[in-house]
Amino acid sequence: MVTIEKLLKDGIDIIKQREFNSPKLEVELILCYLLQKDRIYLHLNRKEEVSEEIKDKFYKLAEKRNNGYPLQYITNSQEFMGLDFYVQEGVLIPRPDTETLVETVINIVKERYNKEIKILDLGTGSGAIALSLAYYLRNSFVTAIDISDIAVETTKINIKKHNLNNIKVIKGNIFEDILGEKFDVLVSNPPYIESDEIKNLQTEVSVYEPRLALDGGVDGLDYYKPIVELFKKICEENGVLAVEIGRQQKKSVEEIFLNSKVFKEVKAYRDLAGNDRVIIGMT
């Protein structure tokens, strides 16, 4: 039998072989996940013995993490907008940068509408954007759509987890399957990484996260024109289109929005790091 203290020490020795921000934190989170305890418990019970089953699982997961497998897929958890989301392999892991998109939409909706509104989240992934909007905008009904079975399954798990009844998720390719209804707000974090750049990203992303959610084509811009064209078809009067962009894409995406002649106003917003992150078009 081994103790919690021994596992934590061994785990740090295993994963400090890679460049991580915090091996100590990561091994603690892996062990918390396996024991279903919090980090305080680990510190208060360092001499507690752990079962052989937990020990074996811990070493396997520490090795997996050392090989670049994302911690969030190991623990099935990622915090976003103050909420805890279930994530699994096959969906994009929600990023803090994307909170800028959600916060901007929340602020615009509160300023612009004094009625119940309908929001469409295009390419919902884990459902993090859609659920955050449904959670913080209780006067909204959110429809989340994704072409991936795993994304739809993950979003359903998160809807149940957060007990929300102002949201639904459907499987489909929205560019082919028009939903037959109009929306006040269309929001999307589309794939926007240049195809050739994906191989240069850290292993966690390039190897393990779904390419479908990352690859924006040769220039990273493949999805923006189709999204604007879709918005034209399904937006209500006084509509809002909000998209996340890559750091160098502000000018290109603004041009796509402006050339569509559909928006009265187009604005860019920066994330907390000062990078251009969101483009909003308002009709």
C-alpha positions in Angstrom: 0.0 0.0 0.0 1.2 3.5 -0.7 0.3 6.8 0.9 -1.2 10.0 -0.7 2.1 11.7 0.0 4.1 9.0 -1.9 1.8 9.2 -4.9 2.0 13.0 -5.0 5.8 12.9 -4.9 6.0 10.1 -7.6 3.5 11.9 -9.8 5.5 15.1 -9.7 8.7 13.2 -10.6 6.8 11.7 -13.6 5.3 14.8 -15.1 8.0 17.3 -14.4 9.8 15.7 -17.3 7.6 17.9 -19.5 7.3 21.7 -19.5 4.2 22.4 -17.4 3.2 25.4 -15.5 2.5 23.4 -12.3 3.3 19.6 -12.0 2.3 19.8 -8.3 -1.1 21.2 -9.1 -1.7 18.7 -11.9 -0.9 15.6 -9.9 -3.0 16.9 -7.0 -6.0 17.3 -9.4 -5.5 13.8 -10.9 -5.5 12.3 -7.4 -8.5 14.4 -6.3 -10.3 13.1 -9.3 -9.5 9.5 -8.5 -10.3 9.8 -4.8 -13.3 12.1 -5.3 -11.8 14.5 -2.7 -10.7 18.1 -2.7 -7.1 19.4 -2.5 -7.5 20.3 1.2 -8.2 16.7 1.9 -5.0 15.6 0.3 -3.0 18.0 2.5 -4.7 17.0 5.7 -4.4 13.3 5.0 -1.0 12.9 3.5 -0.2 9.7 5.4 -3.5 8.0 4.4 -2.9 4.7 2.5 -4.5 4.4 -1.0 -5.8 1.2 -2.5 -3.9 -0.7 -5.2 -6.6 0.1 -7.7 -6.3 3.8 -7.2 -2.5 3.6 -7.1 -2.4 1.8 -10.5 -4.9 4.2 -12.1 -2.9 7.2 -10.7 0.4 6.0 -12.2 -1.3 5.3 -15.6 -2.9 8.8 -15.7 0.3 10.5 -14.6 2.2 8.8 -17.5 -0.7 9.7 -19.8 -0.4 13.4 -18.7 3.4 13.2 -19.2 2.7 12.2 -22.8 0.7 15.4 -23.4 -2.8 14.1 -22.8 -4.8 17.1 -21.6 -5.5 17.2 -17.8 -9.1 18.3 -18.6 -9.8 15.0 -20.4 -8.4 13.1 -17.5 -10.5 14.8 -14.9 -13.5 15.4 -17.3 -13.6 19.0 -16.0 -12.9 22.6 -17.0 -14.0 25.8 -15.4 -15.5 28.5 -17.7 -17.4 31.6 -16.8 -17.5 30.5 -13.1 -19.2 27.2 -14.0 -17.7 23.7 -14.0 -18.1 21.9 -17.4 -17.9 18.2 -18.1 -15.4 17.8 -21.0 -14.2 14.6 -22.7 -11.9 13.7 -25.6 -13.6 14.7 -28.9 -14.6 18.2 -27.8 -12.6 21.4 -27.7 -11.5 22.4 -24.2 -13.1 25.8 -23.3 -10.5 28.5 -23.1 -10.4 31.6 -20.9 -10.0 33.7 -24.0 -13.5 32.7 -25.1 -15.0 34.2 -22.0 -14.5 37.5 -23.8 -17.0 36.4 -26.4 -19.5 35.3 -23.8 -19.1 38.4 -21.7 -19.5 40.7 -24.7 -22.6 39.0 -25.8 -24.1 39.2 -22.3 -23.4 42.9 -22.1 -24.8 43.6 -25.6 -28.0 41.6 -24.9 -28.6 43.4 -21.6 -28.2 46.8 -23.3 -30.1 46.0 -26.5 -33.1 43.9 -25.6 -35.9 44.1 -23.0 -37.7 41.0 -24.3 -37.2 37.3 -24.4 -34.7 36.5 -27.0 -33.5 33.5 -29.0 -29.8 32.7 -29.3 -28.1 30.2 -31.6 -24.7 28.8 -30.7 -23.1 27.5 -33.8 -20.6 24.6 -33.3 -21.2 24.3 -29.6 -18.6 21.7 -28.7 -18.9 21.1 -24.9 -21.7 23.6 -24.8 -19.7 26.0 -22.7 -20.7 29.2 -24.6 -24.4 28.1 -25.0 -24.8 27.1 -21.4 -23.0 30.2 -20.0 -25.4 32.4 -22.0 -28.4 30.4 -20.9 -27.2 30.6 -17.3 -26.5 34.3 -17.2 -29.3 35.4 -19.5 -32.4 33.9 -18.1 -34.6 35.8 -20.5 -33.1 33.9 -23.4 -33.7 30.6 -25.0 -30.5 29.1 -26.5 -30.3 26.6 -29.3 -26.9 24.8 -29.5 -26.0 23.0 -32.6 -23.0 20.8 -33.6 -22.2 18.2 -36.3 -20.4 16.0 -33.8 -22.1 13.2 -31.9 -19.6 13.6 -29.0 -20.3 17.4 -28.8 -24.0 16.9 -28.6 -23.6 14.1 -26.0 -21.3 16.4 -23.9 -23.6 19.4 -24.1 -26.5 17.2 -23.0 -24.5 16.1 -20.0 -23.7 19.8 -19.1 -27.3 20.9 -19.5 -28.4 18.2 -17.1 -25.5 19.0 -14.7 -26.5 22.7 -14.5 -30.2 21.9 -14.6 -31.1 24.5 -17.2 -34.4 24.5 -19.0 -33.9 27.4 -21.4 -31.5 25.6 -23.7 -31.6 22.7 -26.2 -29.0 21.0 -28.3 -29.4 19.5 -31.7 -27.1 17.6 -34.1 -26.8 18.9 -37.6 -24.8 20.8 -40.2 -26.5 24.2 -39.9 -25.1 25.2 -43.3 -27.3 22.5 -44.8 -30.0 22.0 -42.2 -31.9 25.3 -41.8 -33.8 25.2 -38.5 -36.9 26.9 -39.9 -36.8 29.6 -37.2 -35.3 33.1 -36.7 -32.8 34.2 -34.0 -31.9 37.5 -32.3 -28.3 36.5 -31.7 -26.0 34.1 -33.5 -22.8 33.4 -31.6 -19.9 31.1 -32.7 -16.3 30.2 -31.9 -15.5 28.7 -35.3 -12.4 26.8 -36.2 -9.9 29.6 -37.1 -6.4 28.2 -36.9 -4.5 28.0 -40.3 -4.3 24.3 -41.4 -0.4 24.4 -41.5 -0.1 25.9 -38.1 -1.9 23.1 -36.2 1.2 20.8 -36.2 3.1 23.6 -34.5 0.8 23.9 -31.5 1.5 22.2 -28.2 0.9 18.4 -28.1 -2.2 18.8 -25.9 -3.9 20.7 -28.8 -2.3 19.3 -32.0 -2.5 15.7 -31.1 -5.5 15.3 -28.7 -8.0 18.1 -29.4 -10.4 17.6 -32.4 -9.0 18.9 -35.6 -12.6 19.6 -36.8 -12.8 22.3 -34.1 -9.5 23.9 -34.9 -8.8 23.8 -38.6 -10.0 27.0 -40.3 -8.4 26.2 -43.7 -5.4 27.7 -45.4 -5.9 31.2 -44.0 -8.0 30.3 -41.0 -11.0 32.2 -42.4 -13.0 29.4 -44.0 -16.0 29.7 -41.7 -16.6 33.4 -41.4 -18.3 34.1 -44.8 -20.7 31.1 -44.5 -21.5 32.2 -40.9 -22.4 35.7 -42.2 -24.5 34.3 -45.0 -26.3 32.1 -42.5 -26.9 35.0 -40.3 -28.5 36.9 -43.2 -31.1 34.1 -43.5 -31.9 33.4 -39.9 -31.6 36.7 -38.0 -34.4 38.8 -36.7 -34.5 42.5 -37.2 -32.1 44.2 -34.7 -30.0 41.1 -34.8 -26.5 40.5 -33.4 -23.7 38.3 -34.8 -20.8 37.6 -32.5 -17.7 35.5 -33.4 -14.3 34.7 -31.9 -11.3 35.4 -34.0 -7.6 34.6 -34.0 -5.1 37.3 -33.0 -4.2 38.4 -36.5 -7.6 38.1 -38.0 -9.4 41.3 -37.0 -8.9 43.2 -40.3 -9.9 40.2 -42.5 -13.0 39.3 -40.5 -14.1 42.9 -40.2 -13.9 43.2 -44.0 -16.0 40.0 -44.4 -18.7 41.6 -42.1 -18.6 45.0 -43.8 -18.6 43.6 -47.3 -21.8 41.7 -46.6 -23.7 45.0 -46.3 -25.9 43.5 -43.6 -24.6 45.3 -40.5 -25.2 48.9 -39.4 -22.3 48.6 -37.0 -19.2 46.3 -36.7 -17.0 46.4 -33.6 -13.9 44.5 -32.4 -13.2 43.6 -28.8 -10.0 42.5 -27.1 -9.4 39.8 -24.5 -7.7 40.3 -21.1 -4.3 39.8 -22.7 -5.0 42.7 -25.1 -5.4 40.5 -28.2 -8.2 41.2 -30.7 -10.6 38.3 -29.9 -14.2 39.1 -30.9 -16.0 40.7 -33.8 -19.6 41.8 -33.3 -21.9 42.8 -36.2 -25.3 44.5 -35.4 -28.1 45.1 -37.8 
